[in-house]
Amino acid sequence: MHCAFCRIPPDKHLVENEHFFAIRDIHPVTRGHCLVVAKRHVKDFFELDPDEMQAFHAICVELRDILDREYRPAAYNLGMNCGSEAGQSVFHFHLHFIPRFAGERRPLQGLREYIKEIL
């Protein structure tokens, strides 16, 4: 399989559970930008099963706690693209977990404008 996410070694995992792992993004848009990645190769959010959905929530809370301690962000953007027309370019489910900080330039329309900037 040629999927980059399927080849990430466990020593790169910041945190993991039975169904997901989190890694630091190699092209972060803010300090602490991470990806939450499904261990099972599924295309997008809509292919996750109920057990994975529960584990997904759990790892997101755990990652937030880690990033809160490390960076003390004021807020978070959580983003996923489901399908090529939505901007998905890696067809292995992952969530961008992006800490946001007080005082940083913030688009007036929130995530809509922010996404335009990073695409």
N, C-alpha and C positions, 0 to 999 in steps of 0.2 A: 504494500500500500504506500502511496506517495504523499500521504497526509502529514504535514508538519506537526500537527498537534498529537497525532498518534505516536510520534517518535520522541516526545519530550521525556527525558529521563527523570525518574523520581527524585533525584537529588536537586532538581530545579524547582520542586513543588514547595511553595511557601506554607501551604496547609492542604490537607486532603481528607476525604472521607471515602466511603465505599464506592460512590458513584461519580465524584468530581474531584478536581484538584484546582488550586489557584497558583498562578505564576505572575511574576512581574512582567508587564508589557515591555517588549524590546524597543518600542517607539512611544514612550509615555507622553501623554499630553499634559499631565500634571505630576507632581511628586506623588508616588504611591500608586499610580495607575496600574491595575492588575487585570488579569483575565481569569474568569472562572470557566473551566473547560470540562466537558463531559468525558468520563473515561471510556464509555461506550461510544463508538463512532456512529453518531446520529447527525443528520443534516442540520436540524434546527430545534428550537424550543418545542415545537409542536410534535416532535417525535419522542419526547421524553415520556417515560411511563410514570405511573403514580408514585412508586418508590423513589424514582429519580427526582420527581418534583419535591418530595419531602426533603430529600438529601440536598437538593439545590438550595432550598430556603435555609437549611441548617448551615451550609458552608458559607452562604452570603452573610449571615449573622456573625459567624466566627471570623470571617475575613474583615468585616466592618470593625469588630472589636480589636483585631490586630492593628489595622490601619489607624483607628482612633488613638491607640496607645502610642504608635510610632510617629504619626504626623499631626494629630489633633486637627483634622479638617473641620470646616464649618458645615459641610453638606456633602452629598454624593450625587453623581449622575450614574445611572445604571443603564447600559444600552446594549441592544442586540439587534442584528439585522437578520431577517428570516426571508431568504430568497434573493436571487441576483438583482431583481428590480428594486429591492429595498437596500441594496448596497452590499449584500453579503458577498465576500470574496473568498473566504475559507469556509468550505462546506462541511464543517465539523462544529457542533454547537459550542458556542462560547459567549460569555457575557463580559462586556467592558465594565469594569468597576472603577470609577474615576472619582477620587477625592477632589473636593472643591474647597477653596480657601478664602477667608474673608479678605477683601481688598483686591483680589484678582479681577481683571477685566472680565465682566460677565455680560453675555449677550442679553439684550433687552427682552427677547422672546424666549429665553431659557434654552432648552435643549434643541429646539428647531434651528435656531441660528448657530448654536454650537456645532451641530452636525454638519451644517453647510461649510463651516470652517475646516473641519477635519477630513471631509470627503474630497 
